[in-house]
Amino acid sequence: MVLGCLSEAAQELHNLWQDVGHELTCDEFLRCEELNWLSCTMQRNHNRVASEISQLFGLHMHHVLDSDDPSHQSQFVLPTTPTYKTDIHRAETGLATGTRYVDGGCFTDMCVNCILFEMYGTEGFWIFQGQRDFADNYTYGSMFANTDAVTCMPTTTIAYHKLFPPPETHSTVRIYCRDTGHTDHYLFPDERFFNILRDLGFNSNDGTLNLMPLVYYERRK
């Protein structure tokens, strides 16, 4: 599992938007080569990092050559479940025609083989599985049910700000950071949360899987 982004490349794209955004429509921005390059490059980077980590720890994975690498020496491994934490997409069919943007979520009509949900550090990740798949060999199921009105699912929990503590009725968990002496509150998915996910297309009968972290380290500046 690889997270993160190419900070410098993302910053350059943001600068481009600041410079010419007043002259571009959202549709033109989504079609621009710079955005497409950044999206493809981030996926390649994640796959290459995963390949290097697997070789470092002696994990058995199928490595393939990165054909877009000019040196023709880099390898990567293909992910089983790519999930976006923030995504933008141009919808061309149905009632949702136009530009779609989701922060802290992903589009269910573009996800296969389950959706990863990021919890807090010590909890790791949860996998929300889709309906069992017998045709395409997706280990964790096919796409979730979705409509033109509901096409996204959350992909991360939230951390409450210390000045705005969570209500007592919310299910939360406290994580103490020894470096700072602060205690953070995170939303913990409860039955009400799962009821909302059912409205968004998740079938609780398909189940969830917990990916337990083996090593967890947190340091704050």
N, C-alpha and C positions, 0 to 999 in steps of 0.2 A: 504494500500500500504506500503510495507516494502522494504527498500533498504539496501545495504551494504554487507559486507562480514565478515567472521570469520578471523580476522586479524592474530591471532597467528597460526591458522591452515594453512592459506594460506602461511604464512611466512615459516612454516616448510616444506611445499611442495616445495616452492621455494628453500630452502636450500638443499632439496633432489636432486632437479634438478641440482643445482650447484655442488653437490658432485659426481653424477654419470651420469650427462648429456652427457659426452663425450663417455660413453659406451652404451648409449641407443639411439635407433632410435625414431623418433616422433611417429611411430606406436606403439612401445613398451611402450612409455610413456602414450599414450592414453588408452592402455589396462591395465595399472597398477592399482592395488587395491587402492593405496593411492589417486589417482585422482578421482576414482569412489566414494570413501568414502567421500572425501571433497565435491564433487558435491551433493551427497545425503544429507550430514549433513547440508550444507548451506540451502537447500530447507526446511529441517525439522526445522531448526532454524528460518527461516523467517516465516514459518507457525505457530510456537509456539509463536513468538513475536506478530504476528497478533492476535492470540487467547487471549493473555494476555491484549493487548490494548483494544480489543473489550469488554472484561469483565470489564476493568477499567472504560470505558465510557458507559457501559450499552448497547452496540450495540447487536442487535439480530443476531446471526450467528450460524451456525451448527458446533458444536465442536465434534471432533472425538479423540479417544485415540491414542496417539503416540505408536504404537506397538513395535517400536525399542528402546523405553526408558526402561532401566532395572528396574526402580522403578514402571513402569506401572501406573504412576500418571499424567504425562504430557499430555496435550491436544493440538491439533492444528486445524486450519481451513484450508480448501483446497482453493487455489487461483483460481480465474476464468481466469486470464490472466497472466501466468508467461512469462516474457520477459527478455532475457539476454542482458546486456550491452556489455559484452565481452564473446566470446564463442569459444570453440575449439571442433572439431568433426571429426570423421573418416568417410569419405564418401566411400561407397562401390559399388555404382552404377553410371552409366552414365560417362560423360566426366570428372567429378570432383572427380574421384577415387583418394584417398589419404587423406592427412591431410588438413583440412580446419581450418583457424583461422580468426576471425574477431574482430577488436577492435572498440568499439563504435557502434556496430551493432549486429544483430542476423540473424540466418539462417531462411529464409522464409519457407523452406520446412519442418521445425520442429516446426513452430508456428501455433497455432490455436487460435481462438477467439480474433483476432486483435493483433496489436503490439503497445506497449506503447512507447511513444517518450518523453524523459525528456527535458523540456525546462529549463529556468532559474528559480530560486526559487520563485519569485513572480508570475510567469505565471503558474507554476504547470506542468501538463502533458497533452499531446495530445494523443488521441486514434485514430490510423489509422485503420479503419474498413475494414474487408474483405467482400467478396461477401456474400449476405444474405444466411443464412443457415436454411434449413427447415427439416433437417434429424437428426442432432446431438444436436440441441437446443443450439448452440453457440450464445450467445446474440449479440456479435459484429461481427459475420461473420466467414466464413471459411478461409482456407489458401489463401494467395495471389498467383497469377500466378507466376511461376518461371520456369527457364530452367536450363540446366546444366551449362550454362555460367553465369547466374545471379541468385544467390540463397541467397542474403542477403539484409537487409534493415538497414539504420541508426536508432539508438535508442536514440540519444542524440544530442543536439545542441552543439556548440563549443563556448568557451570563447577566445577572442583574447588577446594575450599578449600585455602588455602596450608598449613594445618596437616595436611591429609590429602591428600598428593600421589597422583596416579594410579599404579596398578601399571605396571610396565614392559611388561606384556603388552597394555595397552590402547593403542589408537591415539589419540593426542592431538595437539593443535596448540598452540603457544605464541604468545601475543600480548603484546607488550611495550607498556606504557603509559608514554609519556615524562613525563607530568605527575606520576605517582606513583613511577616507577621500578620498578614491580612487573611481574612476568611472570605472566600468567594461563594456566592450562591448561584447554583445552576438549576434551571428548570429540569425536572425529571418527568419523563412521559408517564402519565397516569391514564386511568380509564377514560377520562374526558378527552385527553389528547388522542387516544386511539379512536374515539367516536368521531372526531374531526377527520382523522385519516380515512375512516370508512367513507365519509362523504366525499373525500378526494379520490377515491378509487381503490384504496387498499382493502383487501379481504383478510380479516384477522385469522380466518381458517387456514390461510396459506402460511402463517407463522412468521417468526423472526428468529434470527440467529445473532448471538453475541460474539464479537471478535475481541477476545480478552488481550490487553496489552501485556507483553512480557517484561518490558522495561519502560518506565515513565520517569521523565525528568523535566522539571519546570524551573525556569529562571527568569526573573523579571528585572529590567533595568530600573 
